[in-house]
Amino acid sequence: MNYFLRHLCVLAVSSVCLVGAQAEENHLGFVSTDRVLKEAGTAKAAQTKLEQEFSKREKELADLGVTIKSAADKFEREAPTMPETQRQTRQKQLLDQDRDFQRKRREFQEDLNSRKNEELQLVIQRANKVIKEIAIAEKYDFVFQDAVYVNPKNDITDKVIKALNAPAAK
């Protein structure tokens, strides 16, 4: 449904552009959001910030995974020679450790995704502000962020990235 509505809006705006183009020339622009999120300094800084923030937990999880794996391998080697009660106890311990590890990994992934979304929203807000400033300064009538095809002369992505990377940017 969202897909349908978005395309309906694009068609409506395109129709308005075509009607308006008959009366006067419209100044159109396009910004590739994907390129902005990959190439802008603010996006790269956000990625670095997230890596620093989560690297310690990620390493701890990786170490815990290795520990559990080696304990499971050791158990597999020793299980045939263990008494039944000891084998069941160790097996239960390993299952509990693995369940705890899976829970921690899920929590880590949820925290990471939540923080990524927060940082992404900040970058997108900043980019949208810059796009609006460029559109006003250069008198664009429309600036699109998603399109099936764009004539390269209408692509202002480089201007947006340059403005985002500018040290004196607002």
Stockholm file with secondary structure:
# STOCKHOLM 1.0

chainA/1-170         MNYFLRHLCVLAVSSVCLVGAQAEENHLGFVSTDRVLKEAGTAKAAQTKLEQEFSKREKELADLGVTIKSAADKFEREAPTMPETQRQTRQKQLLDQDRDFQRKRREFQEDLNSRKNEELQLVIQRANKVIKEIAIAEKYDFVFQDAVYVNPKNDITDKVIKALNAPAAK
#=GR chainA/1-170 SS CHHHHHHHHHHHHHHHHHHHHHHSCCCEEECCHHHHHHHCHHHHHHHHHHHHHHHHHHHHHHHHHHHHHHHHHHHHHHGGGSCHHHHHHHHHHHHHHHHHHHHHHHHHHHHHHHHHHHHHHHHHHHHHHHHHHHHHHTTCSEEESCCSCCCGGGBCHHHHHHHHHCTTCC
#=GC SS_cons         CHHHHHHHHHHHHHHHHHHHHHHSCCCEEECCHHHHHHHCHHHHHHHHHHHHHHHHHHHHHHHHHHHHHHHHHHHHHHGGGSCHHHHHHHHHHHHHHHHHHHHHHHHHHHHHHHHHHHHHHHHHHHHHHHHHHHHHHTTCSEEESCCSCCCGGGBCHHHHHHHHHCTTCC
//
